[in-house]
Every structure is written in C-alpha cells, then in structure tokens.
Amino acid sequence: MTAHRPLHGARVYDAYMKRAFLLPGRVMRFRVLITILFAIAANVLLQAPVLAAFPDHIIKIVVPFAPGGGTDVVARTLAQEMQKDLGATIIIENKPGAGTIIGTQSVAGSPGDGYTLLMGTFANAVIPSLYKKLPYDAHRDFAAVALVARSFNVVVVNPSSSIKSIADLIAAAKADPEKLSYGTYGTGTSAHLAGELFKHLAKVNLTTVPYKGGSFKPFGAII
C-alpha cells in the first residue's frame, strides 16, 4: 500500500479528469456540469442586446462651405449615390465660416458612430499649420474614409477686362500694386494658398478677399 501525496494545481485537475472518466458516477456529474455551463452561456447570449444593422437612422454629411460651391455639389452627388447603396436617408448640412473651422469643429464634437461625416478638403490639411490653436485635433479627432474627388483652381476675370492672360495679370499688378485683388473661398483653402504662391513667384501684390465657401459670390464680385 502506498500513501497518496497531496495534489495541487494542474495535477489536481488531471487526477480528477482521469478518475472522472474511469468512474461512471463522476462522468455523469461532469456531463451535468457541462450542460449547465452551456445553458448559462445560451441564456446570456439571448439576453444580450442585438446590435442594429448600419445604418438604422439618418446620416449627415457636413460641408464646411456655403451651398452652391464645388465641395457642396460633390457632397450632394455623393449623398445621392450613398442613399441608393445604403438605403438610408443622407442629408447635407452646410456650416461655412472661419476657413472650414466651424464645420469641422461641429463634426469633431459629434459621436464617433459613423452617422456624422465631414466633407474634408485641402483646407483641412492646411488649417493646422496656419493656426496655433484649434478647437479640435486634426489627427486625433478624424479618420480618413476615402478620396472622393479632385478639383483644380483656375484664374478668371470679367470678360470686359483688359487682362487676357497671366502675363497681362502680372503686368497690371506690377503697374499698380494696390489696385488688384482676388477672391477665394476661405482662408487656408487651396485657392488662397495658390494665390499666395502666385504672388510670391510673380513678385506682385494682390489683396486677398476670402468668401464663405466656393459658391458664386466671388464670381458675382468679378461680374
């Protein structure tokens, strides 16, 4: 006869399992235990809240420019296609001002549930470099989803103007440095930076006039 040594940890479990499979009574108790555990797990799953399929309510796209501009048109075109694909209602909310900061801030403060989107532009990448402090963190508060469109900046003048080319524009600006101005759709936008770059390369002075968004207001000023 040999004395049994105390069993600890994994050895206790191994010894129990070996004996459980050898003794019919313990096998039955083991099976009952497993059945109870599965019943508890099933009950927990049944009581857990069922997550609704996305989307289950209105999706909002915030455009940080005034209605009628290029970004607004792209956003509305995108919304139409999203409605077809998702079967959900997509609305556009225009929040122009402060070079896209107002609209961008409103999205940064919204729940991160995918129901509030920002129609970001070139300005969203530039603004953090122009201001020491912003009401949001451009890197922490946003996640890029997709590239939607590309656009180009062009120089236009009143058709009755004597300026017919870029060379004419530079000559006129140098002849009267305080006379000419150019409109943009906001501080920090691509048109603004393109205009400043043009001034630097051409060594001319043009007064910058920022408008709230890329609508027809700048064109109205030209006409």
C-alpha positions, 0 to 999 in steps of 0.5 A: 500500500502506498500513501497518496501525496497531496495534489495541487494545481494542474495535477489536481485537475488531471487526477480528477479528469482521469478518475472522472472518466474511469468512474461512471458516477463522476462522468455523469456529474461532469456531463451535468456540469457541462450542460449547465455551463452551456445553458448559462452561456445560451441564456446570456447570449439571448439576453444580450442586446442585438446590435442594429444593422448600419445604418438604422437612422439618418446620416449627415454629411457636413460641408464646411462651405456655403451651398452652391460651391464645388465641395457642396455639389460633390457632397450632394452627388455623393449623398445621392449615390450613398442613399441608393447603396445604403438605403438610408436617408443622407442629408447635407448640412452646410456650416461655412465660416472661419476657413472650414473651422466651424464645420469641422469643429461641429463634426469633431464634437459629434459621436464617433458612430459613423452617422456624422461625416465631414466633407474634408478638403485641402483646407483641412490639411492646411488649417493646422499649420496656419493656426496655433490653436484649434478647437479640435485635433486634426489627427486625433479627432478624424479618420480618413474614409476615402478620396472622393474627388479632385478639383483644380483652381483656375484664374478668371476675370470679367470678360470686359477686362483688359487682362487676357492672360497671366502675363497681362495679370502680372503686368497690371499688378506690377503697374499698380500694386494696390489696385488688384485683388482676388477672391477665394473661398476661405482662408487656408483653402487651396485657392488662397494658398495658390494665390499666395504662391502666385504672388510670391513667384510673380513678385506682385501684390494682390489683396486677398478677399476670402468668401464663405465657401466656393459658391458664386459670390466671388464670381458675382464680385468679378461680374 
